[in-house]
Amino acid sequence: MDGVAHECCWNAAAGRPVRLSLLFRVFSMNTASPGGIDPRGWRLAGIGPLAKFVAWGTAGYPRVVRRRLKIVNAMALLIALFSVGYAGVFAYHGMAYLPLIVANLLLAAVALLAPLAHRINDIAAALLLVAAEFIALFFFVRELGHNSGVQINYIIAAAVAFAIAGMSRPRLAVGVVVVALALHLAAWFAFPPERARIVAEPLLLANLYISSAATTFGIIALVVGYAFTVADRARAEADSLLANILPEAIVERLKENPDEKVADSVAEASVLFSDLVGVIVLAQQLGAARTVAILDQVVTEFDRLAAAHGVEKIKAIGDGYMAVAGVSRQQPDHLRRLARMALLLPDLIGRLSAVHGVELKIRIGIAGGPVMAEIIGADKFLYDVWGETVDLASRLESHGLPGAIQVSDAAREALGDSFVFVSRGPIEVNGIGLMETWLLKEERQAKRAASS
């Protein structure tokens, strides 16, 4: 009779319902990517050329609305397909069912033309389908009596109404549900078996009842399952976005207590600052587009190394990069983590410079000590780390040498004999004064491993 209310079509020869595979394919429309979310849009799993029909009339609408309209079109397609199927079933059983044959064919025609209503507004097609469905179901019950079970399909409206009307129109969705309930009850009480206009075969009535019950249970389960799937994907998307803004430990804290004000005082942590030398001149020579492409690759490689060493990136501003260790979670070896990462950066910049045919050098500064960490702002918020240790690391970088890693005397002592240092001697540091600094050269363990 219809694709949404009667998703099980009938085999005319055997009287058996066809599998639910097509409906499952329609509800397999999703945003696809390794994480389940694909901003490029929707795909139709297994539908093939029918995808054009599902996308018909949705162009020009916002992405969220377009997704809902595709669901409406998919339902319209199912209505048309299964209505034609039911028309064939009733034709197989004889011309006594001519009113039902004609009604199903008319319903199929309305369903196929429904996407044209998207030109009116984003709800017109859905209202057209609902009206056609409700009228057709009531007509079928009047012709066959309530023993056919066709009126059970009205229950589907409780789940489908919100999917096709959208959560922005709750009154409309509730109205559709109320009308469906009223028609369900009216069909039951108004059309007992003795008032049926067509005396149908008992086996056909039994099959129709089974079909209606199976359809109702199946579609409600699919809609609810789909809703949970979309909610899970949205939550995963939000988690992924937060993970790109905040450290994982901070994200977990906010999940547990969303109203918590994140402001931590950390007694011992390490901070790394780096800056590329020659980027301004490079930008003037290469232009903005190519310079940005190079910087993007640099930052991407830095992020990869940070993740590999358990280091937290705080921010990248232009050609500058800031990372910390031991801030959002305790890491007894926080200074060693940053030192090992830092030792890889000059060679990395050298390789990338060779690949792009440019001349770049990197300055790096590392310091350890107490820091403050907090989430700043409510809109476009930022997780930031600050304090004297941060200022010192920044100044060690800005007063450093191209291609070198400069650390404070305290950081050298904390790293101990595991690393090789060269004294740079006392240097004048703005805002601090004269201080002893060291250049980090290599890790002794790495040197022994290379020689062996």
MIVEX-989606 format. One record per residue (C-alpha): residue number from 1; x, y, z; residue in three letters. Coordinates in pm, whole numbers, plus 50000, padded with zeros to 5 digits. Example, Ala and Ser with C-alpha at 12.3 -4.5 7.8 and 13.67 -1.06 7.14 Angstrom:
<margus>
<margu 1,<51230,49550,50780>,"ALA">
<margu 2,<51367,49894,50714>,"SER">
</margus>
This chain:
<margus>
<margu 1,<50000,50000,50000>,"MET">
<margu 2,<50272,50250,50092>,"ASP">
<margu 3,<50646,50247,50149>,"GLY">
<margu 4,<50653,50388,50502>,"VAL">
<margu 5,<50338,50234,50637>,"ALA">
<margu 6,<50385,49908,50451>,"HIS">
<margu 7,<50753,49857,50401>,"GLU">
<margu 8,<50701,49484,50347>,"CYS">
<margu 9,<50588,49430,49991>,"CYS">
<margu 10,<50421,49101,49904>,"TRP">
<margu 11,<50522,48825,49673>,"ASN">
<margu 12,<50209,48775,49465>,"ALA">
<margu 13,<50266,48406,49410>,"ALA">
<margu 14,<50369,48305,49761>,"ALA">
<margu 15,<50209,48574,49977>,"GLY">
<margu 16,<50537,48638,50162>,"ARG">
<margu 17,<50679,48976,50266>,"PRO">
<margu 18,<50992,49094,50088>,"VAL">
<margu 19,<51297,49158,50312>,"ARG">
<margu 20,<51349,49495,50478>,"LEU">
<margu 21,<51677,49552,50293>,"SER">
<margu 22,<51571,49859,50098>,"LEU">
<margu 23,<51448,50036,50407>,"LEU">
<margu 24,<51771,49956,50587>,"PHE">
<margu 25,<51962,50101,50294>,"ARG">
<margu 26,<51766,50423,50312>,"VAL">
<margu 27,<51830,50455,50683>,"PHE">
<margu 28,<52198,50382,50621>,"SER">
<margu 29,<52229,50735,50482>,"MET">
<margu 30,<52492,50888,50704>,"ASN">
<margu 31,<52788,51113,50730>,"THR">
<margu 32,<53083,50896,50647>,"ALA">
<margu 33,<53443,50931,50747>,"SER">
<margu 34,<53690,50735,50958>,"PRO">
<margu 35,<53529,50893,51261>,"GLY">
<margu 36,<53177,50874,51129>,"GLY">
<margu 37,<53147,51235,51029>,"ILE">
<margu 38,<53191,51367,50679>,"ASP">
<margu 39,<53143,51742,50633>,"PRO">
<margu 40,<53128,51700,50257>,"ARG">
<margu 41,<52773,51569,50281>,"GLY">
<margu 42,<52560,51262,50262>,"TRP">
<margu 43,<52609,50943,50075>,"ARG">
<margu 44,<52347,50679,49995>,"LEU">
<margu 45,<52471,50333,50088>,"ALA">
<margu 46,<52374,50085,49820>,"GLY">
<margu 47,<52098,50296,49659>,"ILE">
<margu 48,<52288,50365,49336>,"GLY">
<margu 49,<52096,50565,49072>,"PRO">
<margu 50,<51807,50622,49314>,"LEU">
<margu 51,<52037,50867,49495>,"ALA">
<margu 52,<51939,51135,49243>,"LYS">
<margu 53,<51576,51104,49347>,"PHE">
<margu 54,<51667,51123,49715>,"VAL">
<margu 55,<51861,51445,49652>,"ALA">
<margu 56,<51593,51592,49425>,"TRP">
<margu 57,<51487,51943,49523>,"GLY">
<margu 58,<51719,51969,49824>,"THR">
<margu 59,<51981,52196,49665>,"ALA">
<margu 60,<51997,52545,49810>,"GLY">
<margu 61,<51887,52445,50159>,"TYR">
<margu 62,<52123,52449,50460>,"PRO">
<margu 63,<52304,52123,50528>,"ARG">
<margu 64,<52090,52021,50827>,"VAL">
<margu 65,<51766,52094,50641>,"VAL">
<margu 66,<51898,51920,50332>,"ARG">
<margu 67,<51960,51606,50535>,"ARG">
<margu 68,<51600,51606,50660>,"ARG">
<margu 69,<51463,51665,50310>,"LEU">
<margu 70,<51662,51367,50184>,"LYS">
<margu 71,<51491,51154,50447>,"ILE">
<margu 72,<51154,51284,50325>,"VAL">
<margu 73,<51247,51201,49964>,"ASN">
<margu 74,<51364,50855,50067>,"ALA">
<margu 75,<51031,50794,50237>,"MET">
<margu 76,<50849,50920,49928>,"ALA">
<margu 77,<51049,50678,49715>,"LEU">
<margu 78,<50961,50388,49943>,"LEU">
<margu 79,<50595,50487,49941>,"ILE">
<margu 80,<50594,50486,49562>,"ALA">
<margu 81,<50778,50156,49528>,"LEU">
<margu 82,<50571,49963,49777>,"PHE">
<margu 83,<50242,50120,49667>,"SER">
<margu 84,<50308,49994,49315>,"VAL">
<margu 85,<50396,49658,49466>,"GLY">
<margu 86,<50070,49643,49660>,"TYR">
<margu 87,<49878,49743,49350>,"ALA">
<margu 88,<50029,49440,49179>,"GLY">
<margu 89,<49940,49217,49474>,"VAL">
<margu 90,<49577,49324,49472>,"PHE">
<margu 91,<49562,49290,49093>,"ALA">
<margu 92,<49689,48934,49135>,"TYR">
<margu 93,<49400,48858,49371>,"HIS">
<margu 94,<49138,48985,49128>,"GLY">
<margu 95,<48954,49292,49010>,"MET">
<margu 96,<48739,49291,49324>,"ALA">
<margu 97,<49024,49489,49472>,"TYR">
<margu 98,<49014,49754,49196>,"LEU">
<margu 99,<48955,50046,49441>,"PRO">
<margu 100,<49268,49943,49632>,"LEU">
<margu 101,<49468,49909,49310>,"ILE">
<margu 102,<49369,50259,49198>,"VAL">
<margu 103,<49433,50407,49544>,"ALA">
<margu 104,<49781,50258,49557>,"ASN">
<margu 105,<49871,50385,49211>,"LEU">
<margu 106,<49746,50734,49298>,"LEU">
<margu 107,<49946,50726,49621>,"LEU">
<margu 108,<50257,50624,49425>,"ALA">
<margu 109,<50208,50915,49184>,"ALA">
<margu 110,<50170,51165,49471>,"VAL">
<margu 111,<50481,51027,49639>,"ALA">
<margu 112,<50691,51054,49323>,"LEU">
<margu 113,<50589,51417,49275>,"LEU">
<margu 114,<50631,51511,49643>,"ALA">
<margu 115,<50992,51640,49605>,"PRO">
<margu 116,<50858,51916,49380>,"LEU">
<margu 117,<50697,52062,49693>,"ALA">
<margu 118,<51044,52147,49825>,"HIS">
<margu 119,<51020,52450,49595>,"ARG">
<margu 120,<50749,52588,49824>,"ILE">
<margu 121,<50930,52543,50155>,"ASN">
<margu 122,<51115,52280,50354>,"ASP">
<margu 123,<50800,52129,50510>,"ILE">
<margu 124,<50557,52122,50216>,"ALA">
<margu 125,<50661,51780,50083>,"ALA">
<margu 126,<50645,51622,50427>,"ALA">
<margu 127,<50293,51760,50484>,"LEU">
<margu 128,<50185,51636,50141>,"LEU">
<margu 129,<50310,51286,50218>,"LEU">
<margu 130,<50149,51284,50562>,"VAL">
<margu 131,<49814,51393,50421>,"ALA">
<margu 132,<49828,51138,50139>,"ALA">
<margu 133,<49932,50861,50378>,"GLU">
<margu 134,<49664,50935,50634>,"PHE">
<margu 135,<49388,50955,50374>,"ILE">
<margu 136,<49505,50637,50201>,"ALA">
<margu 137,<49530,50437,50523>,"LEU">
<margu 138,<49183,50544,50630>,"PHE">
<margu 139,<49048,50446,50288>,"PHE">
<margu 140,<49216,50103,50303>,"PHE">
<margu 141,<49066,50032,50646>,"VAL">
<margu 142,<48725,50139,50523>,"ARG">
<margu 143,<48751,49899,50228>,"GLU">
<margu 144,<48895,49599,50415>,"LEU">
<margu 145,<48781,49649,50778>,"GLY">
<margu 146,<48997,49681,51086>,"HIS">
<margu 147,<49085,49311,51083>,"ASN">
<margu 148,<49331,49399,50808>,"SER">
<margu 149,<49543,49577,51069>,"GLY">
<margu 150,<49618,49863,50830>,"VAL">
<margu 151,<49529,50118,51101>,"GLN">
<margu 152,<49829,49998,51303>,"ILE">
<margu 153,<50048,50192,51062>,"ASN">
<margu 154,<49925,50519,51212>,"TYR">
<margu 155,<50142,50441,51515>,"ILE">
<margu 156,<50449,50495,51297>,"ILE">
<margu 157,<50369,50867,51298>,"ALA">
<margu 158,<50481,50883,51661>,"ALA">
<margu 159,<50838,50819,51548>,"ALA">
<margu 160,<50843,50953,51194>,"VAL">
<margu 161,<50672,51288,51263>,"ALA">
<margu 162,<50975,51441,51433>,"PHE">
<margu 163,<51211,51306,51168>,"ALA">
<margu 164,<51024,51471,50881>,"ILE">
<margu 165,<50903,51788,51058>,"ALA">
<margu 166,<51229,51863,51234>,"GLY">
<margu 167,<51286,51949,51597>,"MET">
<margu 168,<51240,52316,51515>,"SER">
<margu 169,<50866,52251,51467>,"ARG">
<margu 170,<50764,52050,51773>,"PRO">
<margu 171,<50403,52171,51760>,"ARG">
<margu 172,<50363,52049,51405>,"LEU">
<margu 173,<50515,51711,51492>,"ALA">
<margu 174,<50290,51674,51795>,"VAL">
<margu 175,<49993,51774,51581>,"GLY">
<margu 176,<50074,51501,51330>,"VAL">
<margu 177,<50098,51247,51612>,"VAL">
<margu 178,<49763,51357,51760>,"VAL">
<margu 179,<49590,51336,51420>,"VAL">
<margu 180,<49742,50992,51362>,"ALA">
<margu 181,<49614,50871,51700>,"LEU">
<margu 182,<49266,51005,51628>,"ALA">
<margu 183,<49255,50838,51286>,"LEU">
<margu 184,<49384,50511,51431>,"HIS">
<margu 185,<49106,50501,51690>,"LEU">
<margu 186,<48842,50619,51442>,"ALA">
<margu 187,<48940,50350,51190>,"ALA">
<margu 188,<48920,50081,51457>,"TRP">
<margu 189,<48576,50176,51586>,"PHE">
<margu 190,<48422,50287,51256>,"ALA">
<margu 191,<48513,49990,51038>,"PHE">
<margu 192,<48458,49653,51206>,"PRO">
<margu 193,<48471,49346,50977>,"PRO">
<margu 194,<48098,49350,50903>,"GLU">
<margu 195,<48126,49702,50760>,"ARG">
<margu 196,<48409,49620,50519>,"ALA">
<margu 197,<48321,49703,50160>,"ARG">
<margu 198,<48545,49429,50020>,"ILE">
<margu 199,<48521,49077,50152>,"VAL">
<margu 200,<48886,48986,50142>,"ALA">
<margu 201,<49035,48640,50159>,"GLU">
<margu 202,<49124,48546,50522>,"PRO">
<margu 203,<49482,48465,50423>,"LEU">
<margu 204,<49524,48806,50261>,"LEU">
<margu 205,<49384,48979,50571>,"LEU">
<margu 206,<49619,48782,50792>,"ALA">
<margu 207,<49914,48873,50572>,"ASN">
<margu 208,<49814,49240,50575>,"LEU">
<margu 209,<49791,49236,50954>,"TYR">
<margu 210,<50134,49073,50987>,"ILE">
<margu 211,<50277,49320,50737>,"SER">
<margu 212,<50135,49619,50927>,"SER">
<margu 213,<50264,49494,51262>,"ALA">
<margu 214,<50608,49410,51125>,"ALA">
<margu 215,<50627,49746,50949>,"THR">
<margu 216,<50532,49938,51261>,"THR">
<margu 217,<50782,49761,51485>,"PHE">
<margu 218,<51055,49771,51221>,"GLY">
<margu 219,<51028,50138,51128>,"ILE">
<margu 220,<50999,50257,51488>,"ILE">
<margu 221,<51308,50053,51575>,"ALA">
<margu 222,<51492,50194,51274>,"LEU">
<margu 223,<51399,50555,51352>,"VAL">
<margu 224,<51494,50523,51717>,"VAL">
<margu 225,<51817,50344,51628>,"GLY">
<margu 226,<51896,50606,51367>,"TYR">
<margu 227,<51832,50885,51618>,"ALA">
<margu 228,<52073,50726,51866>,"PHE">
<margu 229,<52330,50678,51587>,"THR">
<margu 230,<52309,51045,51488>,"VAL">
<margu 231,<52336,51146,51853>,"ALA">
<margu 232,<52642,50925,51900>,"ASP">
<margu 233,<52805,51071,51591>,"ARG">
<margu 234,<52731,51424,51704>,"ALA">
<margu 235,<52883,51347,52043>,"ARG">
<margu 236,<53189,51195,51874>,"ALA">
<margu 237,<53222,51505,51655>,"GLU">
<margu 238,<53201,51729,51961>,"ALA">
<margu 239,<53458,51516,52144>,"ASP">
<margu 240,<53691,51529,51844>,"SER">
<margu 241,<53656,51906,51824>,"LEU">
<margu 242,<53728,51946,52195>,"LEU">
<margu 243,<54028,51714,52167>,"ALA">
<margu 244,<54172,51949,51903>,"ASN">
<margu 245,<54130,52247,52137>,"ILE">
<margu 246,<54197,52109,52484>,"LEU">
<margu 247,<54424,51841,52633>,"PRO">
<margu 248,<54254,51506,52676>,"GLU">
<margu 249,<54270,51523,53056>,"ALA">
<margu 250,<54095,51862,53054>,"ILE">
<margu 251,<53826,51733,52818>,"VAL">
<margu 252,<53754,51445,53056>,"GLU">
<margu 253,<53731,51685,53350>,"ARG">
<margu 254,<53482,51904,53166>,"LEU">
<margu 255,<53273,51601,53073>,"LYS">
<margu 256,<53252,51504,53438>,"GLU">
<margu 257,<53181,51859,53554>,"ASN">
<margu 258,<53085,52097,53270>,"PRO">
<margu 259,<53051,52393,53508>,"ASP">
<margu 260,<53401,52352,53652>,"GLU">
<margu 261,<53632,52649,53619>,"LYS">
<margu 262,<53962,52511,53496>,"VAL">
<margu 263,<54242,52701,53667>,"ALA">
<margu 264,<54536,52490,53781>,"ASP">
<margu 265,<54860,52572,53956>,"SER">
<margu 266,<55131,52322,53862>,"VAL">
<margu 267,<55443,52311,54076>,"ALA">
<margu 268,<55667,52139,53818>,"GLU">
<margu 269,<55621,52140,53443>,"ALA">
<margu 270,<55823,52213,53132>,"SER">
<margu 271,<55765,52462,52851>,"VAL">
<margu 272,<55905,52471,52497>,"LEU">
<margu 273,<55896,52763,52257>,"PHE">
<margu 274,<56018,52749,51899>,"SER">
<margu 275,<56038,53005,51621>,"ASP">
<margu 276,<56133,52976,51256>,"LEU">
<margu 277,<56406,53212,51140>,"VAL">
<margu 278,<56363,53367,50796>,"GLY">
<margu 279,<55989,53322,50751>,"VAL">
<margu 280,<55916,53692,50694>,"ILE">
<margu 281,<56171,53715,50413>,"VAL">
<margu 282,<56046,53383,50279>,"LEU">
<margu 283,<55687,53508,50269>,"ALA">
<margu 284,<55793,53811,50068>,"GLN">
<margu 285,<55966,53584,49817>,"GLN">
<margu 286,<55715,53300,49791>,"LEU">
<margu 287,<55385,53474,49857>,"GLY">
<margu 288,<55122,53397,50118>,"ALA">
<margu 289,<54978,53077,49971>,"ALA">
<margu 290,<55303,52883,49944>,"ARG">
<margu 291,<55433,53017,50276>,"THR">
<margu 292,<55117,52906,50455>,"VAL">
<margu 293,<55143,52563,50293>,"ALA">
<margu 294,<55499,52524,50423>,"ILE">
<margu 295,<55404,52644,50772>,"LEU">
<margu 296,<55107,52408,50776>,"ASP">
<margu 297,<55334,52112,50703>,"GLN">
<margu 298,<55579,52227,50971>,"VAL">
<margu 299,<55308,52257,51236>,"VAL">
<margu 300,<55155,51924,51132>,"THR">
<margu 301,<55491,51751,51176>,"GLU">
<margu 302,<55543,51925,51511>,"PHE">
<margu 303,<55200,51803,51623>,"ASP">
<margu 304,<55291,51449,51524>,"ARG">
<margu 305,<55611,51461,51725>,"LEU">
<margu 306,<55430,51615,52021>,"ALA">
<margu 307,<55177,51333,52023>,"ALA">
<margu 308,<55453,51072,51991>,"ALA">
<margu 309,<55636,51213,52295>,"HIS">
<margu 310,<55328,51268,52511>,"GLY">
<margu 311,<55372,51643,52485>,"VAL">
<margu 312,<55081,51887,52474>,"GLU">
<margu 313,<55066,52152,52207>,"LYS">
<margu 314,<54932,52476,52350>,"ILE">
<margu 315,<54927,52695,52041>,"LYS">
<margu 316,<55090,52778,51712>,"ALA">
<margu 317,<55096,53144,51614>,"ILE">
<margu 318,<55240,53214,51271>,"GLY">
<margu 319,<55587,53064,51273>,"ASP">
<margu 320,<55592,53017,51652>,"GLY">
<margu 321,<55506,52697,51840>,"TYR">
<margu 322,<55445,52640,52211>,"MET">
<margu 323,<55426,52302,52382>,"ALA">
<margu 324,<55427,52185,52743>,"VAL">
<margu 325,<55466,51864,52939>,"ALA">
<margu 326,<55349,51775,53288>,"GLY">
<margu 327,<55070,52035,53297>,"VAL">
<margu 328,<54729,51871,53248>,"SER">
<margu 329,<54856,51537,53380>,"ARG">
<margu 330,<55149,51436,53594>,"GLN">
<margu 331,<55460,51328,53405>,"GLN">
<margu 332,<55771,51278,53617>,"PRO">
<margu 333,<55985,51284,53300>,"ASP">
<margu 334,<55820,51596,53156>,"HIS">
<margu 335,<56149,51777,53092>,"LEU">
<margu 336,<56304,51477,52919>,"ARG">
<margu 337,<55999,51447,52691>,"ARG">
<margu 338,<56037,51805,52572>,"LEU">
<margu 339,<56414,51768,52534>,"ALA">
<margu 340,<56379,51457,52317>,"ARG">
<margu 341,<56118,51625,52100>,"MET">
<margu 342,<56330,51939,52069>,"ALA">
<margu 343,<56632,51741,51950>,"LEU">
<margu 344,<56431,51620,51650>,"LEU">
<margu 345,<56310,51962,51539>,"LEU">
<margu 346,<56625,52109,51376>,"PRO">
<margu 347,<56671,51804,51153>,"ASP">
<margu 348,<56302,51807,51068>,"LEU">
<margu 349,<56321,52172,50960>,"ILE">
<margu 350,<56630,52091,50757>,"GLY">
<margu 351,<56451,51811,50571>,"ARG">
<margu 352,<56142,52023,50505>,"LEU">
<margu 353,<56360,52310,50384>,"SER">
<margu 354,<56527,52077,50135>,"ALA">
<margu 355,<56193,51943,50015>,"VAL">
<margu 356,<56054,52291,49951>,"HIS">
<margu 357,<56378,52444,49829>,"GLY">
<margu 358,<56390,52711,50100>,"VAL">
<margu 359,<56629,52815,50377>,"GLU">
<margu 360,<56478,52787,50723>,"LEU">
<margu 361,<56630,52757,51068>,"LYS">
<margu 362,<56465,52706,51405>,"ILE">
<margu 363,<56533,52859,51746>,"ARG">
<margu 364,<56416,52664,52050>,"ILE">
<margu 365,<56395,52755,52417>,"GLY">
<margu 366,<56314,52519,52705>,"ILE">
<margu 367,<56254,52596,53071>,"ALA">
<margu 368,<56111,52409,53367>,"GLY">
<margu 369,<55935,52518,53683>,"GLY">
<margu 370,<55594,52623,53818>,"PRO">
<margu 371,<55319,52732,53576>,"VAL">
<margu 372,<54952,52830,53579>,"MET">
<margu 373,<54706,52671,53336>,"ALA">
<margu 374,<54347,52769,53269>,"GLU">
<margu 375,<54069,52793,53014>,"ILE">
<margu 376,<54028,53155,52914>,"ILE">
<margu 377,<53703,53296,52779>,"GLY">
<margu 378,<53354,53158,52720>,"ALA">
<margu 379,<53326,53209,52343>,"ASP">
<margu 380,<53613,53081,52126>,"LYS">
<margu 381,<53781,52980,52449>,"PHE">
<margu 382,<54150,52900,52479>,"LEU">
<margu 383,<54349,52668,52703>,"TYR">
<margu 384,<54659,52864,52797>,"ASP">
<margu 385,<54964,52821,53019>,"VAL">
<margu 386,<55142,53118,53174>,"TRP">
<margu 387,<55380,53223,53447>,"GLY">
<margu 388,<55749,53300,53496>,"GLU">
<margu 389,<55855,52965,53351>,"THR">
<margu 390,<55661,53039,53032>,"VAL">
<margu 391,<55819,53384,53008>,"ASP">
<margu 392,<56164,53235,53059>,"LEU">
<margu 393,<56115,52969,52787>,"ALA">
<margu 394,<55995,53240,52548>,"SER">
<margu 395,<56299,53457,52618>,"ARG">
<margu 396,<56537,53162,52587>,"LEU">
<margu 397,<56396,53105,52240>,"GLU">
<margu 398,<56406,53471,52132>,"SER">
<margu 399,<56765,53508,52261>,"HIS">
<margu 400,<56871,53176,52113>,"GLY">
<margu 401,<57075,53086,51808>,"LEU">
<margu 402,<56936,52959,51475>,"PRO">
<margu 403,<56942,52581,51469>,"GLY">
<margu 404,<57010,52558,51846>,"ALA">
<margu 405,<56815,52451,52156>,"ILE">
<margu 406,<56877,52686,52447>,"GLN">
<margu 407,<56789,52579,52801>,"VAL">
<margu 408,<56819,52740,53141>,"SER">
<margu 409,<57078,52636,53397>,"ASP">
<margu 410,<56803,52483,53612>,"ALA">
<margu 411,<56679,52278,53317>,"ALA">
<margu 412,<57031,52152,53246>,"ARG">
<margu 413,<57069,52040,53607>,"GLU">
<margu 414,<56730,51867,53600>,"ALA">
<margu 415,<56816,51679,53282>,"LEU">
<margu 416,<57147,51568,53438>,"GLY">
<margu 417,<57408,51361,53263>,"ASP">
<margu 418,<57162,51192,53027>,"SER">
<margu 419,<57208,51473,52775>,"PHE">
<margu 420,<57504,51651,52623>,"VAL">
<margu 421,<57522,52028,52668>,"PHE">
<margu 422,<57754,52305,52557>,"VAL">
<margu 423,<57777,52612,52775>,"SER">
<margu 424,<57685,52934,52602>,"ARG">
<margu 425,<57794,53134,52904>,"GLY">
<margu 426,<57613,53417,53072>,"PRO">
<margu 427,<57385,53616,52838>,"ILE">
<margu 428,<57171,53923,52894>,"GLU">
<margu 429,<56801,53829,52882>,"VAL">
<margu 430,<56540,54102,52859>,"ASN">
<margu 431,<56335,54132,53175>,"GLY">
<margu 432,<56557,53886,53361>,"ILE">
<margu 433,<56913,54011,53338>,"GLY">
<margu 434,<57236,53819,53313>,"LEU">
<margu 435,<57187,53442,53329>,"MET">
<margu 436,<57375,53123,53251>,"GLU">
<margu 437,<57235,52926,52955>,"THR">
<margu 438,<57323,52602,52780>,"TRP">
<margu 439,<57278,52458,52434>,"LEU">
<margu 440,<57127,52110,52426>,"LEU">
<margu 441,<57312,51894,52173>,"LYS">
<margu 442,<57204,51533,52206>,"GLU">
<margu 443,<57095,51255,52439>,"GLU">
<margu 444,<57378,51036,52565>,"ARG">
<margu 445,<57172,50718,52544>,"GLN">
<margu 446,<57099,50792,52180>,"ALA">
<margu 447,<57471,50851,52120>,"LYS">
<margu 448,<57568,50517,52278>,"ARG">
<margu 449,<57298,50337,52080>,"ALA">
<margu 450,<57427,50490,51756>,"ALA">
<margu 451,<57788,50393,51829>,"SER">
<margu 452,<57695,50039,51922>,"SER">
</margus>
